[in-house]
Amino acid sequence: MTKYQSTLNLIGRIAIAALFLPAGIQKLMEIEGTTGYFRSLGLPAFTLLVWVVIAIEIFGSVALILGYKTRFVAVGLAIFTLGASIVGHPFWAAPQDAVFIAQLLFVKNIAILGGLLVLASSGSGAFSLDARNSKS
């Protein structure tokens, strides 16, 4: 991978993390609201599930930014994003006045999933802990 490609890879990793990191931090800072939101989706809003989601979003983002275990993390976040899309944005079950927004959010998540899969296939590039660790 050239330095140009590695630079774009780093920017892409940061851009993807910019979606997950603030979401995880917001869930953490508003834990009661997060639990209530999970309940509204019909999810068992027990504490462990909420903490697992927060951990995935925060630690997954940090790992992407640093380029640590990038392929593994990207696949994990892609699976997480698919699940979140199906559970959180079921446009097929949305009220008529909310279908457009739910569909837009669902498709946005599918695009993010695509970016994560491309990242999983390409790896993290030269500007990453993965590259540094492979030189050791």
C-alpha positions as CSV (number, residue, x, y, z in Angstrom):
1,M,0.0,0.0,0.0
2,T,1.4,3.4,-1.0
3,K,1.7,6.3,1.5
4,Y,-1.1,8.0,-0.5
5,Q,-3.3,4.9,0.1
6,S,-2.3,4.6,3.7
7,T,-3.2,8.3,4.3
8,L,-6.6,7.8,2.7
9,N,-7.0,4.7,4.8
10,L,-6.2,6.6,8.0
11,I,-8.7,9.4,7.1
12,G,-11.3,6.7,6.3
13,R,-10.7,5.0,9.6
14,I,-11.1,8.3,11.5
15,A,-14.2,9.2,9.5
16,I,-15.9,5.8,10.3
17,A,-14.9,6.1,14.0
18,A,-16.4,9.7,14.0
19,L,-19.8,8.0,13.8
20,F,-19.3,5.4,16.5
21,L,-17.3,7.2,19.1
22,P,-19.7,10.1,19.8
23,A,-22.6,7.7,19.8
24,G,-20.9,5.5,22.4
25,I,-19.9,8.4,24.6
26,Q,-23.4,9.8,24.4
27,K,-24.9,6.5,25.4
28,L,-22.4,6.4,28.3
29,M,-23.2,9.9,29.5
30,E,-27.0,9.3,29.2
31,I,-27.2,5.7,30.5
32,E,-30.8,6.0,31.7
33,G,-31.9,7.4,28.4
34,T,-30.0,4.6,26.6
35,T,-31.7,2.0,28.7
36,G,-35.1,3.5,28.0
37,Y,-34.4,3.7,24.2
38,F,-33.4,0.0,24.2
39,R,-36.7,-0.8,26.0
40,S,-38.6,1.2,23.3
41,L,-37.1,-1.0,20.6
42,G,-38.3,-4.1,22.4
43,L,-34.8,-5.1,23.5
44,P,-34.1,-6.5,26.9
45,A,-32.6,-3.3,28.4
46,F,-30.6,-5.1,31.1
47,T,-27.4,-3.4,32.0
48,L,-25.1,-5.9,30.4
49,L,-26.5,-5.3,26.9
50,V,-26.2,-1.5,27.2
51,W,-22.6,-1.8,28.4
52,V,-21.7,-4.2,25.6
53,V,-23.1,-1.8,23.0
54,I,-21.2,1.2,24.6
55,A,-18.0,-0.9,24.7
56,I,-18.3,-1.9,21.0
57,E,-18.8,1.7,19.9
58,I,-16.1,3.3,22.0
59,F,-13.4,0.6,21.9
60,G,-14.1,-0.2,18.3
61,S,-13.7,3.4,17.4
62,V,-10.4,3.8,19.2
63,A,-9.1,0.6,17.7
64,L,-10.0,1.8,14.2
65,I,-8.4,5.2,14.8
66,L,-5.2,3.6,16.0
67,G,-5.3,0.9,13.4
68,Y,-5.2,-1.9,15.9
69,K,-6.6,-5.3,14.8
70,T,-8.3,-3.4,12.1
71,R,-9.6,-6.3,10.0
72,F,-11.1,-8.0,13.0
73,V,-12.6,-4.8,14.4
74,A,-14.0,-3.7,11.0
75,V,-15.8,-7.1,10.6
76,G,-17.1,-6.9,14.2
77,L,-18.4,-3.3,13.7
78,A,-19.9,-4.4,10.3
79,I,-21.9,-7.2,12.1
80,F,-22.8,-4.8,14.9
81,T,-24.0,-2.2,12.3
82,L,-26.1,-4.7,10.5
83,G,-27.8,-5.7,13.7
84,A,-28.3,-2.1,14.8
85,S,-29.8,-1.3,11.3
86,I,-32.3,-4.2,11.5
87,V,-33.3,-3.5,15.1
88,G,-33.0,0.3,15.2
89,H,-34.2,1.3,11.8
90,P,-36.8,-1.2,10.6
91,F,-38.3,1.0,7.9
92,W,-40.6,-1.9,6.8
93,A,-42.4,-1.7,10.2
94,A,-42.3,2.1,10.6
95,P,-45.4,4.2,10.7
96,Q,-46.2,5.7,7.3
97,D,-45.0,9.2,8.3
98,A,-41.7,7.9,9.5
99,V,-40.8,5.4,6.7
100,F,-38.6,7.8,4.7
101,I,-36.4,8.8,7.7
102,A,-36.1,5.2,8.9
103,Q,-35.2,4.0,5.4
104,L,-32.6,6.8,5.0
105,L,-31.0,5.8,8.3
106,F,-31.1,2.1,7.4
107,V,-29.4,2.7,4.0
108,K,-26.8,5.0,5.6
109,N,-25.9,2.2,8.0
110,I,-25.6,-0.2,5.1
111,A,-23.2,2.2,3.4
112,I,-21.2,2.3,6.6
113,L,-21.2,-1.5,6.7
114,G,-19.8,-1.4,3.1
115,G,-17.0,0.9,4.1
116,L,-16.2,-1.4,7.1
117,L,-16.0,-4.4,4.8
118,V,-13.7,-2.6,2.4
119,L,-11.5,-1.7,5.4
120,A,-11.6,-5.3,6.6
121,S,-10.4,-6.4,3.1
122,S,-7.7,-3.8,2.8
123,G,-6.3,-3.7,6.3
124,S,-5.1,-0.6,8.1
125,G,-2.2,0.6,6.0
126,A,1.2,2.0,7.0
127,F,-0.1,4.5,9.5
128,S,-1.4,2.1,12.1
129,L,-0.4,-0.1,15.1
130,D,-1.0,-3.1,12.9
131,A,1.8,-2.0,10.6
132,R,4.1,-1.2,13.5
133,N,3.4,-4.5,15.1
134,S,4.1,-6.5,11.9
135,K,7.6,-4.9,11.7
136,S,8.5,-6.2,15.2
